[in-house]
Amino acid sequence: MTEKYIEQKFERRKFKMRLLEKDLERKLVNKIKELGGRAYKWVSPR
């Protein structure tokens, strides 16, 4: 396997994981709001 191939494969996997994390976060937020709660979005102060 070439280095470029491995890099492309890693980037695809990283994108897929990000997408799944986003979907999971959305489901949690929706459920919390459904129950009458508040779901805050915390961000890192870079």
N, C-alpha and C positions, 0 to 999 in steps of 0.2 A: 504494500500500500504506500502511496506517496503521501508526503506531508500535506499537500494541498487537499487531497481526498479526506484525510483525517480531520483537517481543519473544517472543511465543509460539513462533514458529518456531525462534528461537535456543535457547529453553529445551528444546524437544523434541530438538534436535540435541545439545545439551550432555548431556542425559540418556542419549541413545543412545550417545554416545562414552564416558560413564562406564561404562555397561553393558558395552561392548566391552572396555574396559580391565580391568574386573573379571574377565571371562571369560578374557582373555588371561593375566592374572596367575594365575588358578586353574590353567590348563593348564600354565604354566611350573612352578608349585609341584608339581603332580602328577608331572610328568616328572622333576624333580629328585629328588623322594622315591622315585620308581620306580628311579632309578639309585643309590639309597642315600645321597643327599646331604641336606643340610639347607637349607631355604629360610627365611631370616629376614625378618620384616616390619619395615621401618624406618619410623619415624614422625618427623615434624618436631616438635621441642620448642617449641611455641608459647608 
